[in-house]
C-alpha cells in the first residue's frame, strides 16, 4: 500500500471504485499479531487450505487485541509482475474489508474513522443505539440511554458487550437488544466458532469489533 501511495482505501463507501483517500489513520498492523501466530497461520491454515483448494481464513482472524481500529494491509509486497503481487491482497486481508458507517466520502477525516468496522465479505453487521431521540452509530455520542442493537448475519457467533472496556455481557447468539442507560462507552466484539460442546468452543476466531457508542 505504501509503495502505491495509498494510505486508506474503502470498498464499501459512496466513493467511486477508483477513489482513494489520503487520510492518515491509526490501525491494526500485521506486526500486532505475534510472530508465532503468523507462522502457525502460514503452516496450519493458509498452505493446507490452498493445497486442497479451499479458501483459508484471513490472518486477522487471529487478532485478539483490544482497540477496535481499521485493519491495515501493510505487509510489504516482495515482488510485483503486471497485476500480480506477492504476497497478494488475498493473503494479507483475505475477504476482509473496512466498512465506514454513516459517513459520506467527502466528509471522511481521521476523527470520523472512529466508526470504521472491520468485517469480512458476505457478513452483514448492523450496530446502533436506538432511543426516542433517534439513532446513534459507532463512534458517535448519544444524549441519554436507549437500546443497544447489534445484528450479525452469521450463525455460530459469540457477541461480547463491554462498557468502558469492561465486559458486561456474553451472548451465544447473533442478535443483541439490550437496554443501556448509564453514562460511558459501549462497544462489542464478535467471534465465530466451528462447533461447541457445552460451554467449550472449538475453532474460535475473531470476526469483527464495533467501535464505542458514547452515552453522555
Helices and strands as residue ranges (DSSP letters): E 27-28, G 30-32, H 35-41, I 42-46, H 47-51, G 59-62, E 70-71, E 79-81, E 84-86, H 89-93, E 96-100, G 105-107, G 112-115, E 116-120, E 125-131, E 134-137, E 141-142, E 146-152, E 157-163, E 166-171, E 175-180, E 184-192, E 195-197, E 200-202, E 205-215
